[in-house]
Amino acid sequence: MTPLRTALLQGPAGVPESVEQSLGVLEEAAGRAAARGARVLVTSEMFLTGYAVGERVAELAETRRGPAGERVARIAARHGIAIAYGYPERDGQAVFNAARLVGPDGAGLADYRKTHLFGPYERAAFTPGDTQVVQAGLDGHRVGLLICYDVEFPEAVRAHALAGTEVLLVPTALMRPYEFVSTTLVPTRAYENGIHIAYANRCGPEGEWDFAGLSALAGPDGTVRARAGAGAEFLVADADPAVLRAAREETPYLADRRPELYRTHLG
Amino acid sequence: MTPLRTALLQGPAGVPESVEQSLGVLEEAAGRAAARGARVLVTSEMFLTGYAVGERVAELAETRRGPAGERVARIAARHGIAIAYGYPERDGQAVFNAARLVGPDGAGLADYRKTHLFGPYERAAFTPGDTQVVQAGLDGHRVGLLICYDVEFPEAVRAHALAGTEVLLVPTALMRPYEFVSTTLVPTRAYENGIHIAYANRCGPEGEWDFAGLSALAGPDGTVRARAGAGAEFLVADADPAVLRAAREETPYLADRRPELYRTHLG
């Protein structure tokens, strides 16, 4: 099978709360990604609105197929590339920290709501999701979605791997001083599960936070296929199923688990 | 509470199959560790006999309180230091890849049998253990035991953390080219669970393997408190409960888990 060429857009969307500017950045990135042969473009968490939008998150939130979402779908279709993006999702009275994957024709493929909310801001702003594993097929690859803090829980990524996820797309908003998560924990998650992880972060100061950059495509063999620095950056790298197969032969963690011993302990 | 000063003995025991030589190395290391104020000394996996003993493992195996074990207990008592050591344990017809912790008075505190056997040699030589979490109290700290490949499974370490383990003692026999496990995965395990991990490896060539060294005391805050190189080495560092408490406040992973979402996936 052909590798899934994956583009990661690391950057602030521009001015927080400026959905218009975010869509402009996305349009440009989708064009660059498609020109380099990428089949999917991954943005940061809360890409469309910015992360540090405080109490305005409720009014900025829109439904899955709201006006900004429809424009993302048109960008995807225009450039013939799938896009996984973060945004605040409205569903009735509830607001979720969400990621949506649209296909290269603009059709919705998967919708995920962050299950592990991080810190007081997110807990005040969002309702937590209640479904751990959300997947879709893309060019014959099984891709999954998680958001930021989710990936720090080994259970969440293991659940994906056991359900067949091969490439995990993770819009994120990792702040300093948590660089360890991107440099060390994310490569471990990929290695211990034999999957690729596309971890696309924000960067630079925004509100009370300073985002760490360091976006990465981490491979199932412990290598990092592409790694960003601290500033705005655009990465393209391949998630290769041949690397995945070789890694799972070399370190057959999924086969060597002993779930009957874990059950009583993991609550 | 006082930090648990922990010594890690990295090295081949000397000639494989020479239990006598291993006990000599241990005696010397226990003296050095005690002189530096350590309260526990951790050795590598299969320390007493060597790892690459092939089919002789069955005859080298002895019960928990066999002759070599009794001599370890006397070494511990002589130097007033706890010792966690790896050896092949006989129990009737079965042979386990085991770790035993004896206290500073030489009394047995905990016995663990490796639950995740690695590769064809271990699967042929050993019966897998059937108890994931084995713990003991040591100077007011809750310590646990795992062996090598076990620690690569996030479930095994999570089980310990949820059961209250604060310092995980891990005799290991990590070969090249799996250095990633020590450099990256073990620090992640400590970080994602808010615990200290004392990972004591073999080093250098033995039989068909080349052991990687790189023993470490990994901290709950993502730092590595002490790290060995590739050759024979002796490390001493503190597992400090104050660091553990601060890390768990900073990254409250255990509190932020969502076990109700994992259950259906983790089998």
Interface residues (C-beta under 8 A of the other chain):
Chain A: T115 H116 P128 D130 T131 Q132 V133 Y149 E152 F153 P154 E155 A156 R158 A159 L162 A163 Y178 F180 T184 L185 P187 T188 R189 Y191 E192 G222 T251 Y253 D256 R257 R258 P259 L261 Y262 H265 L266 G267
Chain B: T115 H116 P128 D130 T131 Q132 V133 Y149 E152 F153 P154 E155 A156 R158 A159 L162 A163 Y178 F180 T184 L185 P187 T188 R189 Y191 E192 G222 T251 Y253 D256 R257 R258 P259 L261 Y262 H265 L266 G267
